[in-house]
Amino acid sequence: MSSRKSAKKLRLADVDLSLRHPAKAYEEKLRQLQHKLMEIQLAYLFQGRSAAIVLVGWDAAGKGGTIRRISAALDPRSFKVWPIGPPRAYYRDRHFLLRFMERLPPRGAITAFDRSWYGRVLVERVEKLTPEERWRAAFREIVDFERSITDNGTRLVKLFFHISQEEQLIRFEDRLKNPLKRWKLTYEDFRNRGNWDAYNQAIYEMFQKTSTDAAPWTLISANCKRHARITAIQAVVDCLAKDVDLSPPPIEPEVLSAAQQHLNIASELVDSLAGRTE
């Protein structure tokens, strides 16, 4: 696949944050998408395919809620979520991409990254945790890394969740008041709001330099949680299902033979399950 930069220029300012998903239609649409995710996981498991889903966005933008809806549909034996925080000492002394290379999915599996290698060009840039020459070099390193992932046959979905500052503050208040969500709220969440403009600039440059034909960014309007979840999961389904045979895997002959001996199965059904037709 080509790594040529996509001609489409992404900007947060162009996102329509007024988009909503009807509450009445939400549950049925979510059920349909989750069923499709189950079909995709089965196809990837039996066909030896792999996929990585990258979720990035503002604090409280809905990444975790989307991951929970994806996780609810998938068998954890071939689906893994990696929550990404600050690197421990072992990784601080090594190339920043190492810990992500080690967490890429094997054949037959799907992996989701809750935050990702983009921390190098976002938080590490804004917080001045990395020298400028290193985070600037990271743009090229990330593009090369993602090209190597897709060239190796792994599908890559990159989602950015965008909300307004006003909506973020509403969600912070909700987390503060809800004992079951309070653990999500930290001092850093409030402090980061003071760097909103700096993050805006970093995000814009990230889009321009790392949205490629091989690994494009998808911008998610996330002021409405229902809209964000449906839009994000649809993007995952579209990417992972493209040109993939989602037909159920065939039943092994010995399994079918054993089932015929032990279960009261009509011969017509056995022929159907075996894919035999007159």
C-alpha positions as CSV (number, residue, x, y, z in Angstrom):
1,M,0.0,0.0,0.0
2,S,1.1,3.5,-0.7
3,S,2.0,5.8,2.2
4,R,1.4,8.9,0.2
5,K,-0.4,11.6,2.3
6,S,-4.1,11.7,1.8
7,A,-5.3,14.7,-0.2
8,K,-8.1,15.3,2.4
9,K,-7.1,17.8,5.0
10,L,-8.6,17.1,8.4
11,R,-9.3,19.9,10.8
12,L,-11.2,19.9,14.1
13,A,-12.8,23.2,13.1
14,D,-14.7,21.4,10.3
15,V,-16.3,18.8,12.6
16,D,-20.0,19.3,13.0
17,L,-20.5,18.8,16.8
18,S,-24.2,19.2,16.5
19,L,-24.6,15.7,15.0
20,R,-26.9,13.4,17.0
21,H,-28.1,9.8,16.7
22,P,-31.8,9.2,17.4
23,A,-32.3,7.5,20.8
24,K,-35.0,5.2,19.5
25,A,-32.8,3.9,16.7
26,Y,-29.6,3.7,18.7
27,E,-30.0,0.3,20.4
28,E,-31.0,-1.5,17.2
29,K,-28.2,0.0,15.2
30,L,-25.7,-0.9,17.9
31,R,-27.0,-4.5,18.0
32,Q,-26.5,-4.7,14.2
33,L,-23.0,-3.4,14.3
34,Q,-22.0,-5.7,17.2
35,H,-23.3,-8.7,15.3
36,K,-21.2,-7.6,12.4
37,L,-18.2,-7.4,14.7
38,M,-18.8,-10.9,15.8
39,E,-18.8,-12.1,12.2
40,I,-15.6,-10.1,11.5
41,Q,-13.9,-11.6,14.5
42,L,-14.8,-15.1,13.4
43,A,-13.5,-14.5,9.9
44,Y,-10.3,-13.0,11.2
45,L,-9.7,-15.9,13.6
46,F,-10.2,-18.6,11.0
47,Q,-8.6,-16.8,8.1
48,G,-5.5,-15.7,10.1
49,R,-6.2,-12.0,9.7
50,S,-5.3,-9.3,12.2
51,A,-6.4,-5.7,13.0
52,A,-5.4,-2.8,15.3
53,I,-7.9,-0.1,16.3
54,V,-6.4,3.1,17.6
55,L,-8.6,5.4,19.7
56,V,-7.4,8.9,20.4
57,G,-9.2,12.1,21.5
58,W,-9.9,14.7,24.2
59,D,-10.3,13.6,27.8
60,A,-13.9,12.4,28.4
61,A,-14.6,12.3,24.6
62,G,-16.0,8.8,24.8
63,K,-13.2,6.4,23.8
64,G,-13.8,4.2,26.8
65,G,-17.5,3.9,26.2
66,T,-16.9,2.9,22.5
67,I,-14.4,0.3,23.6
68,R,-16.8,-1.2,26.0
69,R,-19.4,-1.6,23.2
70,I,-16.9,-3.2,21.0
71,S,-15.6,-5.5,23.7
72,A,-19.2,-6.5,24.5
73,A,-19.5,-8.1,21.1
74,L,-16.1,-9.9,20.9
75,D,-14.6,-13.0,22.4
76,P,-11.8,-11.9,24.7
77,R,-9.7,-14.9,23.6
78,S,-8.8,-13.1,20.4
79,F,-9.6,-9.5,21.3
80,K,-7.3,-7.4,23.5
81,V,-7.5,-3.9,24.8
82,W,-4.3,-2.0,25.7
83,P,-4.9,1.1,27.9
84,I,-1.8,3.2,27.3
85,G,-0.4,5.4,30.0
86,P,3.0,6.9,30.6
87,P,5.8,4.5,29.8
88,R,7.6,2.8,32.7
89,A,11.4,3.1,33.1
90,Y,12.2,0.1,30.9
91,Y,10.5,1.7,27.9
92,R,11.6,5.3,28.6
93,D,15.2,4.1,27.9
94,R,14.2,2.6,24.6
95,H,12.6,3.7,21.3
96,F,9.1,5.0,22.0
97,L,7.6,2.6,19.5
98,L,8.9,-0.6,21.1
99,R,6.1,-1.1,23.6
100,F,3.5,-0.8,20.8
101,M,5.4,-3.2,18.6
102,E,5.2,-5.7,21.4
103,R,1.4,-5.2,21.7
104,L,0.5,-5.6,18.0
105,P,-2.1,-8.4,17.4
106,P,-1.0,-11.8,16.3
107,R,-2.6,-13.5,13.3
108,G,-6.2,-14.2,14.0
109,A,-6.6,-11.4,16.6
110,I,-7.9,-7.9,17.0
111,T,-6.3,-5.3,19.3
112,A,-7.6,-1.9,20.5
113,F,-5.3,0.8,21.8
114,D,-6.9,3.2,24.2
115,R,-4.5,6.0,23.4
116,S,-1.4,5.0,21.4
117,W,2.0,5.9,19.9
118,Y,0.5,9.3,19.1
119,G,1.3,10.4,22.6
120,R,4.7,11.2,21.3
121,V,3.4,14.0,19.1
122,L,0.6,15.1,21.4
123,V,1.1,15.0,25.1
124,E,4.9,14.6,25.0
125,R,5.0,17.6,22.6
126,V,2.7,19.9,24.5
127,E,4.0,19.0,27.9
128,K,7.6,19.3,26.7
129,L,8.5,15.8,27.8
130,T,10.4,15.1,24.6
131,P,12.9,17.4,22.8
132,E,11.4,19.0,19.7
133,E,13.8,17.3,17.3
134,R,12.6,13.9,18.6
135,W,8.9,14.5,18.5
136,R,9.2,16.1,15.0
137,A,11.2,13.0,13.9
138,A,8.3,10.9,15.2
139,F,6.0,11.9,12.4
140,R,8.2,10.1,9.9
141,E,8.8,7.2,12.3
142,I,5.1,6.8,12.9
143,V,4.2,6.8,9.2
144,D,6.9,4.2,8.5
145,F,5.7,2.1,11.5
146,E,2.1,2.2,10.3
147,R,3.1,1.3,6.7
148,S,5.0,-1.7,8.1
149,I,1.9,-2.8,10.0
150,T,-0.4,-2.5,7.0
151,D,2.2,-4.0,4.6
152,N,2.3,-7.0,6.9
153,G,-1.4,-7.5,6.4
154,T,-2.8,-6.0,9.6
155,R,-5.8,-3.7,9.1
156,L,-5.3,-0.4,10.9
157,V,-8.2,1.9,12.0
158,K,-7.4,5.3,13.5
159,L,-10.2,7.2,15.3
160,F,-10.0,10.7,16.8
161,F,-12.9,11.7,19.1
162,H,-13.6,15.4,19.1
163,I,-15.8,17.3,21.6
164,S,-16.2,20.9,22.6
165,Q,-14.7,22.4,25.7
166,E,-18.2,23.0,27.0
167,E,-19.2,19.4,26.6
168,Q,-16.0,18.2,28.2
169,L,-16.7,20.3,31.3
170,I,-20.2,18.8,31.5
171,R,-18.8,15.3,31.5
172,F,-16.1,16.2,34.1
173,E,-18.9,17.3,36.4
174,D,-20.9,14.1,35.7
175,R,-17.8,12.1,36.6
176,L,-17.3,14.0,39.8
177,K,-20.8,13.5,40.9
178,N,-21.0,9.8,39.9
179,P,-19.1,7.5,42.4
180,L,-18.7,4.8,39.7
181,K,-17.1,7.3,37.3
182,R,-15.1,9.4,39.7
183,W,-12.0,7.3,39.3
184,K,-11.8,8.6,35.7
185,L,-11.4,12.2,36.7
186,T,-7.9,13.5,37.6
187,Y,-6.2,16.8,38.3
188,E,-4.4,16.4,34.9
189,D,-7.8,16.5,33.1
190,F,-8.5,20.0,34.4
191,R,-4.9,21.1,33.9
192,N,-4.9,19.9,30.3
193,R,-7.8,22.3,29.5
194,G,-5.3,25.1,29.9
195,N,-3.4,23.7,27.0
196,W,-6.4,23.4,24.7
197,D,-5.0,25.7,22.0
198,A,-1.6,24.0,22.1
199,Y,-3.3,20.6,21.7
200,N,-5.4,21.9,18.8
201,Q,-2.2,22.9,17.0
202,A,-0.6,19.5,17.7
203,I,-3.6,17.6,16.6
204,Y,-3.8,19.6,13.3
205,E,-0.2,18.9,12.5
206,M,-0.7,15.2,13.5
207,F,-3.5,14.9,11.0
208,Q,-1.5,16.6,8.2
209,K,1.6,14.5,8.7
210,T,0.2,11.0,9.6
211,S,-3.1,10.6,7.7
212,T,-2.1,8.5,4.8
213,D,-3.8,6.3,2.2
214,A,-2.6,3.3,4.1
215,A,-3.6,4.6,7.5
216,P,-6.1,7.5,7.3
217,W,-7.6,9.2,10.3
218,T,-11.3,9.2,10.9
219,L,-12.6,12.2,12.8
220,I,-15.5,11.4,15.2
221,S,-18.1,14.0,16.2
222,A,-18.5,13.1,19.8
223,N,-20.6,15.7,21.6
224,C,-23.4,13.1,21.3
225,K,-22.2,9.8,22.8
226,R,-24.7,7.7,20.8
227,H,-23.5,9.3,17.5
228,A,-19.9,8.9,18.4
229,R,-20.3,5.2,19.3
230,I,-22.3,4.3,16.1
231,T,-20.0,6.4,13.9
232,A,-16.8,4.9,15.4
233,I,-18.0,1.3,15.3
234,Q,-19.3,1.7,11.8
235,A,-15.8,2.9,10.7
236,V,-14.2,-0.1,12.4
237,V,-16.7,-2.5,10.6
238,D,-16.2,-0.8,7.3
239,C,-12.4,-1.1,7.4
240,L,-12.2,-4.6,8.9
241,A,-14.9,-6.1,6.6
242,K,-13.7,-4.6,3.3
243,D,-13.0,-7.4,0.8
244,V,-13.2,-10.0,3.6
245,D,-15.4,-13.2,3.3
246,L,-17.6,-13.1,6.4
247,S,-19.3,-16.4,5.6
248,P,-19.2,-18.8,8.6
249,P,-16.3,-21.2,8.6
250,P,-17.1,-24.7,7.4
251,I,-17.7,-27.5,9.9
252,E,-14.9,-30.1,10.0
253,P,-16.1,-33.4,8.6
254,E,-15.2,-35.4,11.7
255,V,-17.2,-33.0,13.8
256,L,-20.2,-33.3,11.5
257,S,-19.8,-37.1,11.5
258,A,-19.7,-37.2,15.3
259,A,-22.7,-34.9,15.6
260,Q,-24.7,-37.1,13.2
261,Q,-24.0,-40.1,15.4
262,H,-24.8,-38.4,18.7
263,L,-27.5,-36.0,17.7
264,N,-30.9,-36.5,16.0
265,I,-30.0,-34.6,12.9
266,A,-31.9,-35.1,9.6
267,S,-29.7,-36.1,6.6
268,E,-30.9,-33.0,4.8
269,L,-29.5,-30.8,7.5
270,V,-26.3,-32.7,7.5
271,D,-25.9,-32.1,3.8
272,S,-26.7,-28.5,4.3
273,L,-24.1,-28.1,7.0
274,A,-21.6,-29.8,4.9
275,G,-22.3,-27.6,2.0
276,R,-23.5,-30.5,-0.2
277,T,-26.2,-29.8,-2.7
278,E,-27.8,-31.9,-5.4
